[in-house]
Amino acid sequence: MAETINADMGANVWKILVKEGDQVEEDQVFLILEAMKMEIPVMAEDAGTVGRIHVAEGDVVASGQPLLDFEEE
């Protein structure tokens, strides 16, 4: 089932660890956000495939903003 992963809070996109088309495992980290001097990993809840990535490293995102599309297996 396809879903869009959104930011839980306003933050900076610190590091993107996947690329479009990557196969990921459950609990694998997609990207790391930085807010209030804390690193916040955004992880896969299930195995699947990364779709479109909506952000780039260094972007500032708002709460609820789409980060990436993900297709669960």
C-alpha positions in Angstrom: 0.0 0.0 0.0 1.4 3.4 -1.0 1.7 6.1 1.6 3.3 9.5 2.1 5.6 9.9 5.1 5.2 13.4 6.6 7.2 15.4 9.0 6.0 15.1 12.6 7.3 18.6 13.5 9.1 21.5 12.0 12.7 20.7 11.5 15.7 20.8 9.1 16.5 17.8 6.8 19.9 16.9 8.1 20.7 13.7 6.1 18.9 11.6 3.5 20.0 7.9 3.7 17.9 6.5 0.8 17.3 7.2 -2.8 14.2 6.8 -5.0 13.7 3.1 -5.9 15.6 1.7 -2.9 14.3 -1.4 -1.2 14.3 -0.9 2.6 13.8 -3.2 5.6 11.5 -2.7 8.6 12.9 -0.1 11.0 15.5 1.1 8.4 16.1 4.9 8.6 15.0 6.9 5.6 16.3 10.3 6.7 17.3 12.2 9.8 15.7 15.5 10.8 17.3 18.0 13.2 15.2 20.1 15.5 16.2 21.8 18.8 19.7 20.3 18.5 18.2 16.8 18.5 18.5 14.2 15.7 15.1 12.7 14.8 15.3 9.5 12.6 12.4 8.9 10.2 12.1 5.1 9.9 10.2 2.6 7.8 7.4 0.8 9.8 7.5 -2.1 7.3 9.7 -3.4 4.4 9.1 -1.8 1.1 10.3 0.6 -1.7 11.1 4.3 -1.5 9.1 6.3 -4.1 9.5 10.0 -4.7 11.6 12.0 -2.2 10.0 15.4 -1.7 12.9 17.1 0.2 16.6 17.7 -0.1 19.3 17.8 2.6 19.3 21.3 4.1 15.6 21.9 3.5 13.5 23.3 6.3 10.2 21.4 6.7 7.0 22.2 8.5 4.9 19.9 10.6 2.8 17.7 8.2 4.9 18.4 5.2 5.5 15.4 2.9 9.0 13.9 3.1 8.8 10.9 0.8 6.4 8.4 -0.7 6.7 4.8 0.4 5.2 1.5 -1.0 5.0 -1.2 1.6 5.5 -4.8 0.5 
